[in-house]
């Protein structure tokens, strides 16, 4: 019979084979789950934490930013640089393949120094240096919030951004004076990273983590200065009502709500602003290797958060962490 129904028996056989295959896979899955549940606790912990051991914990360092900033940063930097057993040096990073780094979180970390000296003032000779491969790795983000009775403090936050917040491949210049004076200027590189943190109450604070155009002066124990914080949104970004700084509508296409006294708020929403704001940072040198020119330390910066193109008052963001660079003349 040359009907399209002639192959019905063959289709039924194929369905039976597929059902049998699904049943076998289900039995194997259940057996594997039972074996995993009966696995010794030590072996289970080793399997589940093996991959995470390659990345560094996201924890706030114990640094008091208000009393002895430079000295506190230097002391904390020496301790942290020497205790990161899972960190990699620059040469070790160069020996890793793409598959070694992929999905491990290592691309979001900065190299550390395994050699060198903490006597930076005695080993770092006066002169003008090229500041290359400058990398900044945050270890904590805090937001300044009202904690009651008119008092504001920096409180801990939960990081909502994936491991993409480290600044890397930056460059600049470093001038060292005869008395240990430092003049530093950041010039180029991946010097900004959109980041979002969440407050304990659940509200989220986006900001553009950056040290763009940082110009800092001081000494080896601590050199500080101001940097530019570009707008979190670009000039061509359009809000839900189609308004933007360089494109879009000038005002919302509708009858504006509100009455007398609301003009200022409506103006903030309509008049978009991408004016850069200003942040401040302090860096401290914890270790220097004269043989390789590698230098590392710790930093702390305070910068404004996103303003929603001028419609919101920015919050102060405090960032603390490590930095690494290479010096050459």
Secondary structure in CASP SS format (residue, H / E / C, confidence):
PFRMAT SS
TARGET T0000
AUTHOR 0000-0000-0000
METHOD secondary structure of the structure
MODEL  1
X C 1.00
X C 1.00
X C 1.00
X C 1.00
X C 1.00
X C 1.00
X C 1.00
X H 1.00
X H 1.00
X H 1.00
X H 1.00
X H 1.00
X H 1.00
X H 1.00
X H 1.00
X H 1.00
X H 1.00
X H 1.00
X H 1.00
X H 1.00
X H 1.00
X H 1.00
X H 1.00
X H 1.00
X H 1.00
X H 1.00
X H 1.00
X H 1.00
X H 1.00
X H 1.00
X H 1.00
X H 1.00
X H 1.00
X H 1.00
X H 1.00
X H 1.00
X H 1.00
X C 1.00
X C 1.00
X C 1.00
X H 1.00
X H 1.00
X H 1.00
X H 1.00
X H 1.00
X H 1.00
X H 1.00
X H 1.00
X H 1.00
X C 1.00
X C 1.00
X H 1.00
X H 1.00
X H 1.00
X C 1.00
X C 1.00
X C 1.00
X C 1.00
X C 1.00
X C 1.00
X C 1.00
X C 1.00
X C 1.00
X C 1.00
X C 1.00
X C 1.00
X C 1.00
X C 1.00
X H 1.00
X H 1.00
X H 1.00
X H 1.00
X H 1.00
X H 1.00
X H 1.00
X H 1.00
X H 1.00
X H 1.00
X H 1.00
X H 1.00
X H 1.00
X H 1.00
X H 1.00
X C 1.00
X C 1.00
X C 1.00
X C 1.00
X C 1.00
X C 1.00
X H 1.00
X H 1.00
X H 1.00
X H 1.00
X H 1.00
X C 1.00
X C 1.00
X C 1.00
X H 1.00
X H 1.00
X H 1.00
X H 1.00
X C 1.00
X C 1.00
X C 1.00
X C 1.00
X H 1.00
X H 1.00
X H 1.00
X C 1.00
X C 1.00
X C 1.00
X C 1.00
X C 1.00
X C 1.00
X C 1.00
X C 1.00
X E 1.00
X C 1.00
X C 1.00
X H 1.00
X H 1.00
X H 1.00
X H 1.00
X C 1.00
X C 1.00
X C 1.00
X E 1.00
X E 1.00
X E 1.00
X E 1.00
X E 1.00
X E 1.00
X E 1.00
X E 1.00
X E 1.00
X E 1.00
X E 1.00
X E 1.00
X E 1.00
X E 1.00
X E 1.00
X E 1.00
X E 1.00
X E 1.00
X E 1.00
X E 1.00
X E 1.00
X E 1.00
X C 1.00
X C 1.00
X E 1.00
X E 1.00
X E 1.00
X E 1.00
X E 1.00
X E 1.00
X C 1.00
X E 1.00
X E 1.00
X C 1.00
X C 1.00
X C 1.00
X C 1.00
X C 1.00
X C 1.00
X C 1.00
X E 1.00
X E 1.00
X E 1.00
X E 1.00
X E 1.00
X E 1.00
X E 1.00
X E 1.00
X E 1.00
X E 1.00
X C 1.00
X C 1.00
X C 1.00
X C 1.00
X E 1.00
X E 1.00
X E 1.00
X E 1.00
X E 1.00
X E 1.00
X E 1.00
X E 1.00
X E 1.00
X E 1.00
X C 1.00
X E 1.00
X E 1.00
X E 1.00
X E 1.00
X E 1.00
X E 1.00
X E 1.00
X C 1.00
X C 1.00
X C 1.00
X C 1.00
X C 1.00
X E 1.00
X E 1.00
X E 1.00
X E 1.00
X E 1.00
X E 1.00
X E 1.00
X C 1.00
X C 1.00
X C 1.00
X C 1.00
X E 1.00
X E 1.00
X E 1.00
X E 1.00
X E 1.00
X C 1.00
X C 1.00
X E 1.00
X E 1.00
X E 1.00
X E 1.00
X E 1.00
X E 1.00
X E 1.00
X E 1.00
X C 1.00
X C 1.00
X C 1.00
X C 1.00
X C 1.00
X C 1.00
X C 1.00
X C 1.00
X C 1.00
X C 1.00
X C 1.00
X C 1.00
X C 1.00
X E 1.00
X C 1.00
X C 1.00
X C 1.00
X C 1.00
X E 1.00
X E 1.00
X C 1.00
X C 1.00
X C 1.00
X C 1.00
X C 1.00
X C 1.00
X C 1.00
X C 1.00
X C 1.00
X C 1.00
X C 1.00
X C 1.00
X C 1.00
X H 1.00
X H 1.00
X H 1.00
X H 1.00
X H 1.00
X H 1.00
X H 1.00
X H 1.00
X C 1.00
X C 1.00
X C 1.00
X C 1.00
X C 1.00
X C 1.00
X E 1.00
X E 1.00
X E 1.00
X E 1.00
X E 1.00
X E 1.00
X E 1.00
X E 1.00
X E 1.00
X E 1.00
X E 1.00
X E 1.00
X E 1.00
X C 1.00
X C 1.00
X C 1.00
X C 1.00
X E 1.00
X E 1.00
X E 1.00
X E 1.00
X E 1.00
X E 1.00
X E 1.00
X E 1.00
X E 1.00
X E 1.00
X E 1.00
X C 1.00
X C 1.00
X C 1.00
X C 1.00
X C 1.00
X C 1.00
X C 1.00
X C 1.00
X C 1.00
X C 1.00
X C 1.00
X E 1.00
X E 1.00
X E 1.00
X E 1.00
X E 1.00
X E 1.00
X E 1.00
X E 1.00
X E 1.00
X E 1.00
X E 1.00
X E 1.00
X E 1.00
X C 1.00
END
